[in-house]
Amino acid sequence: MNKFWSVYALLALSGCIILFSGIQVAQHKVFWSGDETISYLCATGNQENFNTIAHQTENKEVNTTLWKNLIAIDEPYCFEKIATELAISDLHPPLYFWMLHLYLVNIGVSMQAGVILNIILHLLSLLALFALARKLSFSPIASATICLLWAVSPAALSIDFYARQYALLGLVHLTYAISFLAWMQRPTRINILLLVLFTTLGFLTHYSFIYTAGGYFIFTLLNRKKIGRNHIVALGTTYLVAGLLLSLLHPHFAHQFQLQQERAQTFEAIKLIARMGKTALAFLNFVVPLLMLKQLFINISPKLLLITSGLIMSALAICGWLIRKKLLNAYIFVKSYMFSQISFPAFLLVWISLVSILPYLLFITPFHAMGAQYLVCLYPFMAILLYKLISHSQTQITIFSCVLMAGSCLSVYAFTSKQSSFAPLRDQICEADYIVCDRGDRRNIGRVIPYLQRDKVIRIENPIDSLKAENRSALILISTYEKPSRSLPNHQSYYDFEDWGGFVVMKIRK
């Protein structure tokens, strides 16, 4: 009975942490991120409408009602339209946007909609990770501890902050892993059907799931002596059937692979260094509150940043030298666990790392189509490996949990602080009688739409230098320019969104 209550308490604590962080983020959210605006335009079936209106209304005064309608749903349950528009102009499959559409139809469009949907998906993932750990023969208490280590990770929690498909992708990966292990143990018809189902869901969530599915196939090949060739044939068949279902549910998906090639960048050595850094940070994000560090580094002068980085590296080197024996023992344990036997979580950890990183580093995949966020699929297996490494010491488990929890708190604080700094901009947009903005792209103009008052006037004009107040009582210039290199006049202010530039605001009274 005591063990039961311990497991229940650990799972309840993990769920409460997810709920608390998500609620804090939802309450303080003021503006969508750049990619979130795309998510809402896609989910409301207005992605192509936005492109058309932005082009047709350039240099014209337009009633803001026209723009407000772009985040309203005029055609409920337009799943085919959402999928078709995604195939024309985006790089992602439609499952997440269908789910977001269902949420918006029944609950309504709001600044918090994506966060709430992610919280639901995250809580389901918590249960799925517990089931996966049990499938891997961990005890109930060990499985619940793994869930806690994963749930309090800054990386896992930060996925909930934005309306994108990565929380769903993490859930699909976990459910697929469970069904795969069940099928390996008992290749029954129901388990094969579940494999087909979750493979199809994976393809419909993110195309890079194709790479990951290949890892499962290779793992099956490596174990062919134990399970027989029939497993290999059956698994290959599930992929073919899932591919057929993808073509039926999303018939225009092939066009998105053409877009991938068109948008892939040419190789540049300097960008390769930057991408390697971003990838390393994606791994560190499991234990380090990168949102907080990002804001801290942005505000530090380059000279002080170099000095601080040197001191940090020196401190790490000294600590590493002092505990070199413990680090060596940890390395030997991890190496033994990963390579002395074909460990399922260890193999997937290595495989997902490779298939997530290599296309990104080789410039095969566009920056915004894949990258660090895909590694959300990796973090549950990192939690499993971390538990294996420290499970011999209850003290180490407690320390790591506290460190991860502190990192998560800092990430939530960094996000809410950044959003709070945008409150004046929100109020200015709500109060403005006349708004002028350069055309920019849907990431930036879309951020403004929730706060546009109906029956006001908005004008899109380019270049922005030609704009004039012209007897208007208030004027706001919203620019996608990068951060200004020089200080702005007193009547101007700048709001840095970090992703895709920021807004320069000029308020002029009569």
PyMOL commands that set and color helices and strands:
alter all, ss='L'
color gray80, all
select helices_A, chain A and resi 2-28+34-43+47-56+65-71+79-89+95-107+113-135+140-151+154-161+166-185+189-205+209-222+224-227+229-249+253-263+269-284+290-299+302-322+324-339+344-361+372-377+379-390+394-420+423-431+442-451+464-466
alter helices_A, ss='H'
color red, helices_A
select strands_A, chain A and resi 61-63+434-437+457-460+475-478+492-496+502-506
alter strands_A, ss='S'
color yellow, strands_A
deselect
rebuild
show_as cartoon
